[in-house]
Amino acid sequence: MMLLFKIVNCIKIKGLQLIITNNLFSFCRQLHVHDIIYIHRR
């Protein structure tokens, strides 16, 4: 039982890390796109 619990916890933590890094990545990409648009407008 404990082993299963540890595995599930590990998967949850990995999943959270994935979600956070994906959000950061898309956020950075959005910022990058806005920077490019801003530079082209000037």
PQR file with spaces between the fields and no chain letter, atoms N, CA, C, O and H, PARSE charges and radii, in Angstrom:
ATOM       1  N    MET     1       0.839   -1.219    0.000 -0.4000 1.5000
ATOM       2  CA   MET     1       0.000    0.000    0.000 -0.0000 2.0000
ATOM       3  C    MET     1       0.870    1.264    0.000  0.5500 1.7000
ATOM       4  O    MET     1       0.633    2.202   -0.761 -0.5500 1.4000
ATOM       5  N    MET     2       1.882    1.261    0.875 -0.4000 1.5000
ATOM       6  CA   MET     2       2.726    2.460    0.970 -0.0000 2.0000
ATOM       7  C    MET     2       3.467    2.727   -0.344  0.5500 1.7000
ATOM       8  O    MET     2       3.618    3.875   -0.761 -0.5500 1.4000
ATOM       9  H    MET     2       2.074    0.499    1.494  0.4000 1.0000
ATOM      10  N    LEU     3       3.922    1.658   -0.983 -0.4000 1.5000
ATOM      11  CA   LEU     3       4.648    1.808   -2.247 -0.0000 2.0000
ATOM      12  C    LEU     3       3.733    2.436   -3.301  0.5500 1.7000
ATOM      13  O    LEU     3       4.137    3.339   -4.034 -0.5500 1.4000
ATOM      14  H    LEU     3       3.799    0.725   -0.645  0.4000 1.0000
ATOM      15  N    LEU     4       2.504    1.946   -3.362 -0.4000 1.5000
ATOM      16  CA   LEU     4       1.535    2.486   -4.319 -0.0000 2.0000
ATOM      17  C    LEU     4       1.298    3.965   -4.033  0.5500 1.7000
ATOM      18  O    LEU     4       1.239    4.781   -4.953 -0.5500 1.4000
ATOM      19  H    LEU     4       2.176    1.213   -2.767  0.4000 1.0000
ATOM      20  N    PHE     5       1.162    4.304   -2.754 -0.4000 1.5000
ATOM      21  CA   PHE     5       0.939    5.693   -2.352 -0.0000 2.0000
ATOM      22  C    PHE     5       2.101    6.576   -2.798  0.5500 1.7000
ATOM      23  O    PHE     5       1.902    7.677   -3.311 -0.5500 1.4000
ATOM      24  H    PHE     5       1.209    3.641   -2.007  0.4000 1.0000
ATOM      25  N    LYS     6       3.326    6.069   -2.589 -0.4000 1.5000
ATOM      26  CA   LYS     6       4.517    6.839   -2.985 -0.0000 2.0000
ATOM      27  C    LYS     6       4.554    7.038   -4.494  0.5500 1.7000
ATOM      28  O    LYS     6       4.898    8.119   -4.972 -0.5500 1.4000
ATOM      29  H    LYS     6       3.488    5.174   -2.172  0.4000 1.0000
ATOM      30  N    ILE     7       4.201    5.998   -5.247 -0.4000 1.5000
ATOM      31  CA   ILE     7       4.203    6.100   -6.715 -0.0000 2.0000
ATOM      32  C    ILE     7       3.183    7.138   -7.175  0.5500 1.7000
ATOM      33  O    ILE     7       3.470    7.967   -8.038 -0.5500 1.4000
ATOM      34  H    ILE     7       3.922    5.119   -4.859  0.4000 1.0000
ATOM      35  N    VAL     8       1.984    7.080   -6.583 -0.4000 1.5000
ATOM      36  CA   VAL     8       0.939    8.037   -6.957 -0.0000 2.0000
ATOM      37  C    VAL     8       1.389    9.457   -6.626  0.5500 1.7000
ATOM      38  O    VAL     8       1.191   10.372   -7.424 -0.5500 1.4000
ATOM      39  H    VAL     8       1.751    6.406   -5.882  0.4000 1.0000
ATOM      40  N    ASN     9       1.993    9.644   -5.455 -0.4000 1.5000
ATOM      41  CA   ASN     9       2.493   10.964   -5.057 -0.0000 2.0000
ATOM      42  C    ASN     9       3.544   11.456   -6.033  0.5500 1.7000
ATOM      43  O    ASN     9       3.538   12.623   -6.426 -0.5500 1.4000
ATOM      44  H    ASN     9       2.154    8.900   -4.807  0.4000 1.0000
ATOM      45  N    CYS    10       4.436   10.577   -6.418 -0.4000 1.5000
ATOM      46  CA   CYS    10       5.511   10.935   -7.352 -0.0000 2.0000
ATOM      47  C    CYS    10       4.910   11.381   -8.682  0.5500 1.7000
ATOM      48  O    CYS    10       5.341   12.378   -9.261 -0.5500 1.4000
ATOM      49  H    CYS    10       4.440    9.630   -6.098  0.4000 1.0000
ATOM      50  N    ILE    11       3.919   10.643   -9.161 -0.4000 1.5000
ATOM      51  CA   ILE    11       3.269   10.982  -10.429 -0.0000 2.0000
ATOM      52  C    ILE    11       2.580   12.337  -10.312  0.5500 1.7000
ATOM      53  O    ILE    11       2.641   13.147  -11.237 -0.5500 1.4000
ATOM      54  H    ILE    11       3.569    9.833   -8.690  0.4000 1.0000
ATOM      55  N    LYS    12       1.923   12.588   -9.177 -0.4000 1.5000
ATOM      56  CA   LYS    12       1.238   13.869   -8.969 -0.0000 2.0000
ATOM      57  C    LYS    12       2.233   15.018   -9.030  0.5500 1.7000
ATOM      58  O    LYS    12       1.997   16.031   -9.687 -0.5500 1.4000
ATOM      59  H    LYS    12       1.873   11.930   -8.426  0.4000 1.0000
ATOM      60  N    ILE    13       3.365   14.840   -8.322 -0.4000 1.5000
ATOM      61  CA   ILE    13       4.383   15.898   -8.288 -0.0000 2.0000
ATOM      62  C    ILE    13       4.936   16.133   -9.690  0.5500 1.7000
ATOM      63  O    ILE    13       5.088   17.279  -10.114 -0.5500 1.4000
ATOM      64  H    ILE    13       3.557   14.017   -7.787  0.4000 1.0000
ATOM      65  N    LYS    14       5.236   15.057  -10.407 -0.4000 1.5000
ATOM      66  CA   LYS    14       5.753   15.175  -11.777 -0.0000 2.0000
ATOM      67  C    LYS    14       4.725   15.877  -12.664  0.5500 1.7000
ATOM      68  O    LYS    14       5.078   16.722  -13.486 -0.5500 1.4000
ATOM      69  H    LYS    14       5.113   14.126  -10.062  0.4000 1.0000
ATOM      70  N    GLY    15       3.449   15.519  -12.492 -0.4000 1.5000
ATOM      71  CA   GLY    15       2.378   16.137  -13.278 -0.0000 2.0000
ATOM      72  C    GLY    15       2.296   17.628  -13.000  0.5500 1.7000
ATOM      73  O    GLY    15       2.149   18.434  -13.919 -0.5500 1.4000
ATOM      74  H    GLY    15       3.162   14.832  -11.824  0.4000 1.0000
ATOM      75  N    LEU    16       2.391   17.988  -11.726 -0.4000 1.5000
ATOM      76  CA   LEU    16       2.343   19.406  -11.348 -0.0000 2.0000
ATOM      77  C    LEU    16       3.510   20.156  -11.968  0.5500 1.7000
ATOM      78  O    LEU    16       3.344   21.253  -12.501 -0.5500 1.4000
ATOM      79  H    LEU    16       2.510   17.333  -10.980  0.4000 1.0000
ATOM      80  N    GLN    17       4.705   19.549  -11.892 -0.4000 1.5000
ATOM      81  CA   GLN    17       5.886   20.182  -12.480 -0.0000 2.0000
ATOM      82  C    GLN    17       5.694   20.388  -13.968  0.5500 1.7000
ATOM      83  O    GLN    17       6.059   21.432  -14.510 -0.5500 1.4000
ATOM      84  H    GLN    17       4.840   18.658  -11.458  0.4000 1.0000
ATOM      85  N    LEU    18       5.116   19.385  -14.638 -0.4000 1.5000
ATOM      86  CA   LEU    18       4.868   19.479  -16.075 -0.0000 2.0000
ATOM      87  C    LEU    18       3.917   20.631  -16.371  0.5500 1.7000
ATOM      88  O    LEU    18       4.161   21.434  -17.272 -0.5500 1.4000
ATOM      89  H    LEU    18       4.819   18.537  -14.198  0.4000 1.0000
ATOM      90  N    ILE    19       2.822   20.707  -15.600 -0.4000 1.5000
ATOM      91  CA   ILE    19       1.833   21.767  -15.821 -0.0000 2.0000
ATOM      92  C    ILE    19       2.479   23.130  -15.614  0.5500 1.7000
ATOM      93  O    ILE    19       2.276   24.046  -16.412 -0.5500 1.4000
ATOM      94  H    ILE    19       2.624   20.055  -14.868  0.4000 1.0000
ATOM      95  N    ILE    20       3.262   23.265  -14.537 -0.4000 1.5000
ATOM      96  CA   ILE    20       3.894   24.555  -14.239 -0.0000 2.0000
ATOM      97  C    ILE    20       4.871   24.948  -15.337  0.5500 1.7000
ATOM      98  O    ILE    20       4.877   26.097  -15.780 -0.5500 1.4000
ATOM      99  H    ILE    20       3.427   22.521  -13.889  0.4000 1.0000
ATOM     100  N    THR    21       5.706   23.994  -15.784 -0.4000 1.5000
ATOM     101  CA   THR    21       6.685   24.327  -16.824 -0.0000 2.0000
ATOM     102  C    THR    21       5.985   24.635  -18.145  0.5500 1.7000
ATOM     103  O    THR    21       6.428   25.507  -18.894 -0.5500 1.4000
ATOM     104  H    THR    21       5.701   23.061  -15.424  0.4000 1.0000
ATOM     105  N    ASN    22       4.899   23.926  -18.432 -0.4000 1.5000
ATOM     106  CA   ASN    22       4.152   24.205  -19.662 -0.0000 2.0000
ATOM     107  C    ASN    22       3.569   25.609  -19.610  0.5500 1.7000
ATOM     108  O    ASN    22       3.615   26.337  -20.601 -0.5500 1.4000
ATOM     109  H    ASN    22       4.540   23.219  -17.824  0.4000 1.0000
ATOM     110  N    ASN    23       3.012   25.998  -18.444 -0.4000 1.5000
ATOM     111  CA   ASN    23       2.438   27.335  -18.289 -0.0000 2.0000
ATOM     112  C    ASN    23       3.517   28.396  -18.445  0.5500 1.7000
ATOM     113  O    ASN    23       3.312   29.399  -19.127 -0.5500 1.4000
ATOM     114  H    ASN    23       2.975   25.406  -17.639  0.4000 1.0000
ATOM     115  N    LEU    24       4.663   28.176  -17.815 -0.4000 1.5000
ATOM     116  CA   LEU    24       5.767   29.123  -17.925 -0.0000 2.0000
ATOM     117  C    LEU    24       6.223   29.247  -19.369  0.5500 1.7000
ATOM     118  O    LEU    24       6.488   30.345  -19.859 -0.5500 1.4000
ATOM     119  H    LEU    24       4.830   27.360  -17.260  0.4000 1.0000
ATOM     120  N    PHE    25       6.312   28.100  -20.047 -0.4000 1.5000
ATOM     121  CA   PHE    25       6.780   28.084  -21.430 -0.0000 2.0000
ATOM     122  C    PHE    25       5.829   28.871  -22.331  0.5500 1.7000
ATOM     123  O    PHE    25       6.270   29.693  -23.134 -0.5500 1.4000
ATOM     124  H    PHE    25       6.097   27.208  -19.649  0.4000 1.0000
ATOM     125  N    SER    26       4.518   28.619  -22.197 -0.4000 1.5000
ATOM     126  CA   SER    26       3.551   29.324  -23.047 -0.0000 2.0000
ATOM     127  C    SER    26       3.535   30.805  -22.688  0.5500 1.7000
ATOM     128  O    SER    26       3.376   31.655  -23.564 -0.5500 1.4000
ATOM     129  H    SER    26       4.160   27.952  -21.545  0.4000 1.0000
ATOM     130  N    PHE    27       3.699   31.119  -21.399 -0.4000 1.5000
ATOM     131  CA   PHE    27       3.735   32.515  -20.964 -0.0000 2.0000
ATOM     132  C    PHE    27       4.921   33.236  -21.596  0.5500 1.7000
ATOM     133  O    PHE    27       4.788   34.355  -22.091 -0.5500 1.4000
ATOM     134  H    PHE    27       3.828   30.429  -20.687  0.4000 1.0000
ATOM     135  N    CYS    28       6.091   32.576  -21.573 -0.4000 1.5000
ATOM     136  CA   CYS    28       7.299   33.156  -22.167 -0.0000 2.0000
ATOM     137  C    CYS    28       7.111   33.344  -23.671  0.5500 1.7000
ATOM     138  O    CYS    28       7.532   34.353  -24.237 -0.5500 1.4000
ATOM     139  H    CYS    28       6.199   31.667  -21.171  0.4000 1.0000
ATOM     140  N    ARG    29       6.466   32.351  -24.318 -0.4000 1.5000
ATOM     141  CA   ARG    29       6.248   32.466  -25.763 -0.0000 2.0000
ATOM     142  C    ARG    29       5.326   33.639  -26.073  0.5500 1.7000
ATOM     143  O    ARG    29       5.552   34.378  -27.031 -0.5500 1.4000
ATOM     144  H    ARG    29       6.124   31.532  -23.858  0.4000 1.0000
ATOM     145  N    GLN    30       4.287   33.807  -25.261 -0.4000 1.5000
ATOM     146  CA   GLN    30       3.367   34.932  -25.468 -0.0000 2.0000
ATOM     147  C    GLN    30       4.111   36.253  -25.317  0.5500 1.7000
ATOM     148  O    GLN    30       3.945   37.166  -26.125 -0.5500 1.4000
ATOM     149  H    GLN    30       4.103   33.207  -24.482  0.4000 1.0000
ATOM     150  N    LEU    31       4.937   36.344  -24.269 -0.4000 1.5000
ATOM     151  CA   LEU    31       5.728   37.558  -24.044 -0.0000 2.0000
ATOM     152  C    LEU    31       6.623   37.826  -25.242  0.5500 1.7000
ATOM     153  O    LEU    31       6.730   38.960  -25.709 -0.5500 1.4000
ATOM     154  H    LEU    31       5.072   35.602  -23.613  0.4000 1.0000
ATOM     155  N    HIS    32       7.260   36.778  -25.733 -0.4000 1.5000
ATOM     156  CA   HIS    32       8.172   36.899  -26.869 -0.0000 2.0000
ATOM     157  C    HIS    32       7.421   37.416  -28.097  0.5500 1.7000
ATOM     158  O    HIS    32       7.907   38.300  -28.802 -0.5500 1.4000
ATOM     159  H    HIS    32       7.173   35.857  -25.353  0.4000 1.0000
ATOM     160  N    VAL    33       6.247   36.865  -28.343 -0.4000 1.5000
ATOM     161  CA   VAL    33       5.445   37.292  -29.494 -0.0000 2.0000
ATOM     162  C    VAL    33       5.064   38.765  -29.346  0.5500 1.7000
ATOM     163  O    VAL    33       5.134   39.528  -30.310 -0.5500 1.4000
ATOM     164  H    VAL    33       5.852   36.146  -27.769  0.4000 1.0000
ATOM     165  N    HIS    34       4.655   39.167  -28.119 -0.4000 1.5000
ATOM     166  CA   HIS    34       4.268   40.563  -27.906 -0.0000 2.0000
ATOM     167  C    HIS    34       5.471   41.481  -28.126  0.5500 1.7000
ATOM     168  O    HIS    34       5.335   42.566  -28.691 -0.5500 1.4000
ATOM     169  H    HIS    34       4.598   38.548  -27.336  0.4000 1.0000
ATOM     170  N    ASP    35       6.640   41.043  -27.678 -0.4000 1.5000
ATOM     171  CA   ASP    35       7.853   41.841  -27.880 -0.0000 2.0000
ATOM     172  C    ASP    35       8.118   42.041  -29.364  0.5500 1.7000
ATOM     173  O    ASP    35       8.450   43.145  -29.795 -0.5500 1.4000
ATOM     174  H    ASP    35       6.750   40.161  -27.219  0.4000 1.0000
ATOM     175  N    ILE    36       7.972   40.980  -30.145 -0.4000 1.5000
ATOM     176  CA   ILE    36       8.225   41.056  -31.591 -0.0000 2.0000
ATOM     177  C    ILE    36       7.231   42.018  -32.242  0.5500 1.7000
ATOM     178  O    ILE    36       7.615   42.855  -33.060 -0.5500 1.4000
ATOM     179  H    ILE    36       7.702   40.083  -29.795  0.4000 1.0000
ATOM     180  N    ILE    37       5.940   41.893  -31.873 -0.4000 1.5000
ATOM     181  CA   ILE    37       4.913   42.785  -32.436 -0.0000 2.0000
ATOM     182  C    ILE    37       5.229   44.229  -32.066  0.5500 1.7000
ATOM     183  O    ILE    37       5.117   45.130  -32.897 -0.5500 1.4000
ATOM     184  H    ILE    37       5.629   41.213  -31.209  0.4000 1.0000
ATOM     185  N    TYR    38       5.623   44.441  -30.815 -0.4000 1.5000
ATOM     186  CA   TYR    38       5.926   45.785  -30.337 -0.0000 2.0000
ATOM     187  C    TYR    38       7.100   46.385  -31.117  0.5500 1.7000
ATOM     188  O    TYR    38       7.079   47.556  -31.495 -0.5500 1.4000
ATOM     189  H    TYR    38       5.714   43.709  -30.140  0.4000 1.0000
ATOM     190  N    ILE    39       8.115   45.562  -31.346 -0.4000 1.5000
ATOM     191  CA   ILE    39       9.297   46.034  -32.080 -0.0000 2.0000
ATOM     192  C    ILE    39       8.925   46.372  -33.525  0.5500 1.7000
ATOM     193  O    ILE    39       9.398   47.369  -34.070 -0.5500 1.4000
ATOM     194  H    ILE    39       8.132   44.610  -31.039  0.4000 1.0000
ATOM     195  N    HIS    40       8.080   45.546  -34.145 -0.4000 1.5000
ATOM     196  CA   HIS    40       7.691   45.789  -35.535 -0.0000 2.0000
ATOM     197  C    HIS    40       6.844   47.038  -35.671  0.5500 1.7000
ATOM     198  O    HIS    40       6.873   47.693  -36.713 -0.5500 1.4000
ATOM     199  H    HIS    40       7.696   44.736  -33.702  0.4000 1.0000
ATOM     200  N    ARG    41       6.088   47.380  -34.631 -0.4000 1.5000
ATOM     201  CA   ARG    41       5.196   48.554  -34.708 -0.0000 2.0000
ATOM     202  C    ARG    41       5.976   49.853  -34.692  0.5500 1.7000
ATOM     203  O    ARG    41       5.549   50.850  -35.274 -0.5500 1.4000
ATOM     204  H    ARG    41       6.065   46.848  -33.784  0.4000 1.0000
ATOM     205  N    ARG    42       7.148   49.840  -34.010 -0.4000 1.5000
ATOM     206  CA   ARG    42       7.902   51.084  -33.847 -0.0000 2.0000
ATOM     207  C    ARG    42       8.521   51.593  -35.133  0.5500 1.7000
ATOM     208  O    ARG    42       9.182   52.632  -35.131 -0.5500 1.4000
ATOM     209  H    ARG    42       7.495   49.030  -33.537  0.4000 1.0000
